[in-house]
Amino acid sequence: MKILVLALDLGGTFAFALNGAMTAVRHRLDLFGILVLSLAAATFGGVTRDVMIGAFPPAALSDWRYVAVSLVAGLAIFFFYSAADRVRSAVLILDATGLAFFAVSGALKALAYGLMPFAAIMLGVLTGVGGGVARDVLVAEIPSVLRAELYAVAALAGASVVVIGNILQFPSVAVAVVGGVACFGLRFMAIRHGWHLPRACQTDGRNFDGPSRDKVTDKTTAKRNSLGSNKR
């Protein structure tokens, strides 16, 4: 179990580090900014998971391989971004890959520390979305988990498969593979077909910041007409 979690963690670290670095380049950050965003995206979810389950010190801070993988990924994007950017969907694919790795590893590690099934699923989701949240906050964007197509739902599906497979005592490797494929497949199909959860409908033109645009336009028009009449 320990080796499996480590392999999944490092795979997710690499995928999210590449994703974070590509996001940093798109926002025109310098080399230091690229490495910071790469490291934050790659390790934030895992560190949060380890803190919540009492795994001290967190693996990403005590094992040099996590930092090394993140920095290598960041440097690779810094030097070869022009080649990577030719594939426009690369960022989304890397994000989906990292999400799958971390959702599965988060759930497995939570189970290894004796957490209840529901808590293990939630830790899997948190591990999966944490890196993306840190990445988006650092570049002043709305986190993908709040707006992207079935982001947290995909992590929830992958973590649930892992926990259910563990309850049924299926082999850990097989469960991890199926859970990862379920998470990645659902996220990929959501991106491809635009699937998302229902959003609030605003058919009457209202918003939550003030009067509707139509009402403001009507008041402005009426004021102009009134001024025109007074001049005459």
C-alpha positions in Angstrom: 0.0 0.0 0.0 2.8 2.5 0.9 4.6 2.0 -2.4 1.3 2.3 -4.3 0.4 5.6 -2.6 4.0 6.9 -3.2 3.8 6.1 -6.9 0.4 7.7 -7.3 1.5 10.7 -5.3 4.6 11.3 -7.5 2.5 10.8 -10.6 0.0 13.4 -9.5 2.8 15.7 -8.4 4.4 15.6 -11.8 1.1 16.1 -13.7 0.0 19.0 -11.5 3.5 20.6 -11.5 3.4 20.7 -15.3 -0.1 22.1 -15.2 0.9 24.8 -12.7 4.0 25.7 -14.6 2.0 26.1 -17.9 -0.5 28.3 -16.1 2.3 30.4 -14.8 3.8 30.9 -18.2 0.4 31.9 -19.6 0.2 34.6 -16.9 3.7 35.8 -17.9 5.4 35.0 -14.5 9.1 34.8 -14.3 11.2 31.7 -13.5 10.7 32.0 -9.8 7.0 32.5 -10.2 6.8 29.4 -12.5 8.6 27.3 -9.9 6.5 28.6 -7.1 3.2 27.9 -8.9 4.5 24.5 -10.0 5.4 23.5 -6.4 2.1 24.9 -5.0 -0.1 23.1 -7.5 1.8 19.9 -7.1 2.0 19.7 -3.3 -0.8 21.7 -1.7 -3.5 18.9 -1.9 -1.1 16.3 -0.5 0.1 18.5 2.3 -3.5 19.3 3.3 -4.4 15.7 3.3 -1.4 14.7 5.5 -2.1 17.4 8.0 -5.7 16.4 8.3 -4.9 12.7 8.9 -2.0 13.4 11.2 0.8 12.2 9.0 3.6 14.4 10.2 5.7 15.7 8.7 3.8 15.8 5.4 5.3 13.6 2.7 5.7 16.5 0.3 7.9 18.3 2.9 9.9 15.3 4.2 10.6 13.5 1.0 13.0 15.3 -1.4 11.4 13.5 -4.4 8.3 15.5 -4.3 10.2 18.8 -4.5 12.6 17.4 -7.1 9.7 16.2 -9.4 8.0 19.6 -9.0 11.1 21.6 -9.9 12.0 19.4 -12.8 8.5 19.8 -14.2 8.7 23.6 -13.8 12.0 23.9 -15.5 10.9 21.6 -18.3 8.0 23.9 -19.0 10.2 27.0 -18.7 12.6 25.8 -21.4 10.1 24.0 -23.6 6.8 25.8 -23.2 6.6 26.7 -26.9 6.5 23.0 -27.8 4.0 22.1 -25.1 1.7 25.0 -25.9 1.2 23.6 -29.4 -1.2 21.1 -27.9 -3.9 23.5 -26.6 -5.7 20.8 -24.6 -2.5 19.8 -22.7 -3.3 21.9 -19.6 -6.8 20.3 -19.2 -5.4 16.8 -19.8 -2.7 17.3 -17.3 -5.2 18.7 -14.8 -7.4 15.7 -15.3 -4.5 13.3 -14.9 -3.3 15.0 -11.7 -6.8 15.0 -10.4 -7.1 11.2 -10.9 -3.8 10.4 -9.3 -4.4 12.5 -6.2 -8.0 11.5 -5.7 -7.0 7.8 -5.7 -3.9 8.3 -3.5 -5.8 10.5 -1.1 -8.4 7.9 -0.5 -5.9 5.1 -0.2 -3.8 6.9 2.3 -6.8 7.9 4.4 -7.9 4.3 4.5 -4.4 3.2 5.5 -4.6 5.6 8.5 -7.9 4.0 9.6 -10.4 6.7 8.5 -14.0 5.8 8.0 -15.2 5.3 4.4 -17.0 8.6 4.1 -14.0 10.5 5.5 -11.6 8.7 3.2 -13.8 9.7 0.2 -13.7 13.3 1.3 -10.0 13.3 1.8 -9.6 11.8 -1.7 -11.6 14.7 -3.1 -9.7 17.3 -1.1 -6.4 15.9 -2.2 -7.5 15.9 -5.8 -8.8 19.5 -5.9 -6.4 21.1 -3.4 -3.5 21.7 -5.9 -5.8 23.2 -8.5 -7.3 25.6 -5.9 -3.9 26.8 -4.8 -2.8 27.3 -8.4 -5.9 29.3 -9.3 -5.8 31.5 -6.2 -2.2 32.4 -6.8 -3.0 33.7 -10.2 -6.2 35.4 -9.1 -8.6 33.2 -10.9 -11.9 31.5 -9.7 -10.8 28.0 -8.7 -11.6 25.4 -11.3 -13.4 23.3 -8.7 -16.1 26.0 -8.5 -16.7 26.5 -12.3 -15.2 23.7 -14.4 -17.1 20.7 -15.9 -17.6 18.0 -13.2 -14.3 18.7 -11.5 -15.0 17.7 -7.9 -17.6 15.2 -9.0 -14.9 13.3 -11.0 -12.7 13.2 -7.9 -15.6 12.0 -5.9 -16.3 9.2 -8.3 -12.6 8.1 -8.3 -12.3 8.2 -4.5 -15.6 6.4 -4.1 -14.5 3.5 -6.4 -11.3 3.1 -4.3 -13.2 3.1 -1.0 -15.9 0.7 -2.2 -13.3 -1.6 -3.7 -11.4 -1.6 -0.3 -14.6 -2.5 1.5 -15.1 -5.4 -0.9 -11.5 -6.4 -0.3 -10.5 -6.2 -4.0 -6.7 -5.9 -4.8 -5.4 -2.4 -4.1 -3.7 -2.0 -7.4 -6.8 -3.0 -9.4 -8.9 -0.7 -7.3 -6.5 2.2 -7.8 -6.5 1.6 -11.6 -10.2 1.5 -11.9 -10.7 4.5 -9.6 -8.1 6.5 -11.6 -9.7 5.6 -14.9 -13.2 6.5 -13.6 -12.0 9.9 -12.4 -10.0 10.7 -15.5 -12.6 9.4 -17.9 -15.5 11.3 -16.3 -13.4 14.5 -16.2 -12.3 14.1 -19.8 -15.8 13.4 -21.1 -17.1 16.4 -19.2 -14.5 18.6 -20.9 -15.2 17.1 -24.3 -19.0 17.3 -24.1 -19.4 20.3 -21.8 -21.1 18.4 -19.0 -21.6 20.4 -15.8 -23.8 20.6 -12.8 -27.0 22.7 -13.0 -26.4 26.5 -12.6 -28.9 29.0 -11.2 -31.2 30.4 -13.9 -31.5 34.2 -14.2 -34.2 34.5 -16.8 -35.6 37.8 -15.5 -32.3 39.7 -16.0 -31.7 40.2 -12.2 -28.3 39.9 -10.6 -27.2 39.9 -7.0 -25.2 43.2 -7.1 -28.0 45.7 -7.8 -31.0 46.4 -10.1 -31.3 44.6 -13.4 -29.5 46.0 -16.5 -32.9 46.6 -18.2 -34.2 48.7 -15.3 -31.0 50.8 -15.3 -31.3 51.3 -19.0 -34.9 52.4 -18.7 -34.1 54.9 -16.0 -31.2 56.3 -18.0 -33.4 56.7 -21.1 -36.2 58.4 -19.1 -33.7 60.9 -17.6 -32.3 61.8 -21.0 -35.8 62.3 -22.4 -36.7 64.5 -19.4 -33.6 66.7 -19.9 -34.4 67.0 -23.6 -37.9 68.2 -22.8 -36.7 70.9 -20.3 -34.3 72.3 -22.9 -37.2 72.8 -25.3 
